[in-house]
Amino acid sequence: MGNIKVGLTPVNQSEEHFLPFIHICIGITEQEGRPLRRSSMSSRVTSAVKFLDVGVEIEEELTSLLPTLDREKIICIVEHLTDLIDGNRPENLNDTITLEPCPAASAETSSHPPHPSSSTSTTMYNHYSSSWVSHLQIPWERFPLRLSHAITRGDRAHPEDRRSMVRIVVEAMQVHCRNPKRASCEEVAKIIVNRYPQTFADFTEKGERLGCGHYSLLRSIKSRVEHVNRDNTTHRLCQTKRTRNEEDCSPNSNATPPKKVRCLVDSYGCINWQPEKKHILLTIFNSEGPGAVERPDVDDFMCLIYISQQQLINSCPSLSVAEIQEQWPFLFTRKGLSNHFYKLTGIDISERLGQALITKGRRIINYFSSQKLKWNLGIRTLIQQIESEGVLTNNKVGTAAILLMMKYYKEDEDSLFVLADETSTRMSLEAESNLPITPRLIMLGKKQSSMTATCWRVSAEGRVIVELDKENTFADAMSVFFGSFYVLNLEYQESACATLELIQRYV
């Protein structure tokens, strides 16, 4: 079918506002691939859409004029028409808007760009969707006195006055719309900032305007709108959960109400409605092992499911470490645990603790070595053992510093460390070492000495939970061991709480 030309008979100037809605009606039908039948249209092209007070009559007029248009879209258009009629009623209701046929477009003109009126009508339609903003009267006279003085002088608004102003503005907005959208809130913020930029706009310390200038005010207004609508289910933009058999449960029946769950209709048209990333990660772990944690997709998945992991760890009653590891095995790797610790605290524990053990560790060793006679026999013996090692590597510096502090605090070495032979396996450690419930750092080395350890494991609840590679350092092992307290929400063991508190200060 050819293009439809909308002709306007002599009408009141205010009635021109209805022109965009006629464009929308015709545009929707053509876009859906259901062209208007020429036979049905030819008899009604000269029909008038009268401005009636009752929405039902307007609906009947549009239905008779556009019989192929869905009723839901007609109802949506009728609501906009009736709202506009109530706000700007024409003086003569006999004036009409008529539709006139336009000659069909030829093949040469069909490739031309669309007529500007189509874009104009869409723009006007979007404008009217938030037309209440243009009628909003901001109650400047209700602003706090101190804020009024600041506006007069062009000074910055006091934070308390700014919050009061936001509450007053939102209250005025809710007179027109109970739950304004972000776009409407932005229009209001623009109005305020454009009128008094020196008081409300966003500026840097050097007086330069930040971005659009109204972002912080927009955020404050939108936050206030969400706060006042927190219990308002009537005007929520997002629908509540529906029940599968809601119609079968009448208010007067004694039947137990069905559980509210998402229905199949909620996922209609979605290709990734509720992905089970946990099962994907379990499949990858079972097929490739812990080394797959280096894969980029695994790293992305672990970032996305951080909230789910925290909810599981903080659940009440709390789960055992074994149950958590069964569901999230990649969490119990050096990279997985360190990344989780970073998201939890904002600290890169491997880098922070690694630097602290080297710099502060040497300072601790030098301090104790410079005052040998001052210490008890246990500390003097340990200092002699450290000196016998010759030039200390970074691994030995960190180990020696921790051991010296444990001796100083009179805490036993086995309250943090478990010594084992370098050939020990995971199964042999769990079967023979009698691992305690609280976390321990297992030191694997020759002569079962802490200073000669070359490989490390971390245990908790009597089982090995993290195995580190041979290329990892003592700082890496200590980072995983200490980070496990935070990530798994565990308390420090009382027998080593002083040393762990000191490590916490390092971090």
Secondary structure in CASP SS format (residue, H / E / C, confidence):
PFRMAT SS
TARGET T0000
AUTHOR 0000-0000-0000
METHOD secondary structure of the structure
MODEL  1
M C 1.00
G C 1.00
N C 1.00
I E 1.00
K E 1.00
V E 1.00
G E 1.00
L E 1.00
T C 1.00
P C 1.00
V C 1.00
N C 1.00
Q H 1.00
S H 1.00
E H 1.00
E H 1.00
H H 1.00
F H 1.00
L H 1.00
P H 1.00
F H 1.00
I H 1.00
H H 1.00
I H 1.00
C H 1.00
I H 1.00
G H 1.00
I H 1.00
T H 1.00
E H 1.00
Q H 1.00
E C 1.00
G C 1.00
R C 1.00
P C 1.00
L C 1.00
R C 1.00
R H 1.00
S H 1.00
S H 1.00
M H 1.00
S H 1.00
S C 1.00
R C 1.00
V C 1.00
T C 1.00
S C 1.00
A E 1.00
V C 1.00
K C 1.00
F C 1.00
L C 1.00
D C 1.00
V C 1.00
G H 1.00
V H 1.00
E H 1.00
I H 1.00
E H 1.00
E H 1.00
E H 1.00
L H 1.00
T H 1.00
S H 1.00
L H 1.00
L C 1.00
P C 1.00
T C 1.00
L C 1.00
D C 1.00
R H 1.00
E H 1.00
K H 1.00
I H 1.00
I H 1.00
C H 1.00
I H 1.00
V H 1.00
E H 1.00
H H 1.00
L H 1.00
T H 1.00
D H 1.00
L H 1.00
I H 1.00
D H 1.00
G H 1.00
N C 1.00
R C 1.00
P C 1.00
E C 1.00
N C 1.00
L C 1.00
N C 1.00
D C 1.00
T C 1.00
I E 1.00
T E 1.00
L E 1.00
E E 1.00
P E 1.00
C C 1.00
P C 1.00
A C 1.00
A C 1.00
S C 1.00
A H 1.00
E H 1.00
T H 1.00
S H 1.00
S C 1.00
H C 1.00
P C 1.00
P C 1.00
H C 1.00
P H 1.00
S H 1.00
S H 1.00
S H 1.00
T H 1.00
S H 1.00
T H 1.00
T H 1.00
M H 1.00
Y H 1.00
N H 1.00
H H 1.00
Y H 1.00
S H 1.00
S C 1.00
S C 1.00
W H 1.00
V H 1.00
S H 1.00
H H 1.00
L C 1.00
Q C 1.00
I C 1.00
P C 1.00
W H 1.00
E H 1.00
R H 1.00
F C 1.00
P C 1.00
L H 1.00
R H 1.00
L H 1.00
S H 1.00
H H 1.00
A H 1.00
I H 1.00
T H 1.00
R H 1.00
G C 1.00
D C 1.00
R C 1.00
A C 1.00
H C 1.00
P H 1.00
E H 1.00
D H 1.00
R H 1.00
R H 1.00
S H 1.00
M H 1.00
V H 1.00
R H 1.00
I H 1.00
V H 1.00
V H 1.00
E H 1.00
A H 1.00
M H 1.00
Q H 1.00
V H 1.00
H H 1.00
C C 1.00
R C 1.00
N C 1.00
P C 1.00
K C 1.00
R H 1.00
A H 1.00
S H 1.00
C H 1.00
E H 1.00
E H 1.00
V H 1.00
A H 1.00
K H 1.00
I H 1.00
I H 1.00
V H 1.00
N H 1.00
R H 1.00
Y C 1.00
P H 1.00
Q H 1.00
T H 1.00
F H 1.00
A C 1.00
D C 1.00
F E 1.00
T C 1.00
E C 1.00
K C 1.00
G C 1.00
E C 1.00
R E 1.00
L C 1.00
G C 1.00
C C 1.00
G C 1.00
H C 1.00
Y H 1.00
S H 1.00
L H 1.00
L H 1.00
R H 1.00
S H 1.00
I H 1.00
K H 1.00
S H 1.00
R H 1.00
V H 1.00
E H 1.00
H H 1.00
V H 1.00
N C 1.00
R C 1.00
D C 1.00
N C 1.00
T C 1.00
T C 1.00
H C 1.00
R C 1.00
L C 1.00
C C 1.00
Q C 1.00
T C 1.00
K C 1.00
R C 1.00
T C 1.00
R C 1.00
N C 1.00
E H 1.00
E H 1.00
D H 1.00
C C 1.00
S C 1.00
P C 1.00
N C 1.00
S C 1.00
N C 1.00
A C 1.00
T C 1.00
P C 1.00
P C 1.00
K C 1.00
K C 1.00
V C 1.00
R C 1.00
C C 1.00
L H 1.00
V H 1.00
D H 1.00
S H 1.00
Y C 1.00
G C 1.00
C C 1.00
I C 1.00
N C 1.00
W C 1.00
Q C 1.00
P C 1.00
E C 1.00
K H 1.00
K H 1.00
H H 1.00
I H 1.00
L H 1.00
L H 1.00
T H 1.00
I H 1.00
F H 1.00
N H 1.00
S H 1.00
E H 1.00
G C 1.00
P H 1.00
G H 1.00
A H 1.00
V H 1.00
E H 1.00
R C 1.00
P H 1.00
D H 1.00
V H 1.00
D H 1.00
D H 1.00
F H 1.00
M H 1.00
C H 1.00
L H 1.00
I C 1.00
Y H 1.00
I H 1.00
S H 1.00
Q H 1.00
Q H 1.00
Q H 1.00
L H 1.00
I H 1.00
N C 1.00
S C 1.00
C C 1.00
P C 1.00
S C 1.00
L C 1.00
S C 1.00
V H 1.00
A H 1.00
E H 1.00
I H 1.00
Q H 1.00
E H 1.00
Q H 1.00
W C 1.00
P H 1.00
F H 1.00
L H 1.00
F H 1.00
T C 1.00
R H 1.00
K H 1.00
G H 1.00
L H 1.00
S H 1.00
N H 1.00
H H 1.00
F H 1.00
Y H 1.00
K H 1.00
L H 1.00
T H 1.00
G C 1.00
I C 1.00
D C 1.00
I H 1.00
S H 1.00
E H 1.00
R H 1.00
L H 1.00
G H 1.00
Q H 1.00
A H 1.00
L H 1.00
I H 1.00
T H 1.00
K H 1.00
G H 1.00
R H 1.00
R H 1.00
I H 1.00
I H 1.00
N H 1.00
Y H 1.00
F H 1.00
S H 1.00
S C 1.00
Q C 1.00
K H 1.00
L H 1.00
K H 1.00
W C 1.00
N C 1.00
L H 1.00
G H 1.00
I H 1.00
R H 1.00
T H 1.00
L H 1.00
I H 1.00
Q H 1.00
Q H 1.00
I H 1.00
E H 1.00
S C 1.00
E C 1.00
G C 1.00
V C 1.00
L C 1.00
T C 1.00
N H 1.00
N H 1.00
K H 1.00
V H 1.00
G H 1.00
T H 1.00
A H 1.00
A H 1.00
I H 1.00
L H 1.00
L H 1.00
M H 1.00
M H 1.00
K H 1.00
Y H 1.00
Y C 1.00
K C 1.00
E C 1.00
D C 1.00
E H 1.00
D H 1.00
S H 1.00
L C 1.00
F E 1.00
V E 1.00
L E 1.00
A E 1.00
D E 1.00
E C 1.00
T C 1.00
S C 1.00
T C 1.00
R H 1.00
M H 1.00
S H 1.00
L H 1.00
E H 1.00
A H 1.00
E H 1.00
S C 1.00
N C 1.00
L C 1.00
P C 1.00
I C 1.00
T C 1.00
P C 1.00
R E 1.00
L E 1.00
I E 1.00
M E 1.00
L E 1.00
G E 1.00
K H 1.00
K H 1.00
Q H 1.00
S C 1.00
S H 1.00
M H 1.00
T H 1.00
A E 1.00
T E 1.00
C E 1.00
W E 1.00
R E 1.00
V E 1.00
S E 1.00
A E 1.00
E C 1.00
G C 1.00
R E 1.00
V E 1.00
I E 1.00
V E 1.00
E E 1.00
L C 1.00
D C 1.00
K C 1.00
E C 1.00
N C 1.00
T C 1.00
F H 1.00
A H 1.00
D H 1.00
A H 1.00
M H 1.00
S H 1.00
V H 1.00
F H 1.00
F H 1.00
G H 1.00
S H 1.00
F H 1.00
Y H 1.00
V H 1.00
L C 1.00
N C 1.00
L C 1.00
E C 1.00
Y C 1.00
Q C 1.00
E H 1.00
S H 1.00
A H 1.00
C H 1.00
A H 1.00
T H 1.00
L H 1.00
E H 1.00
L H 1.00
I H 1.00
Q H 1.00
R H 1.00
Y H 1.00
V C 1.00
END
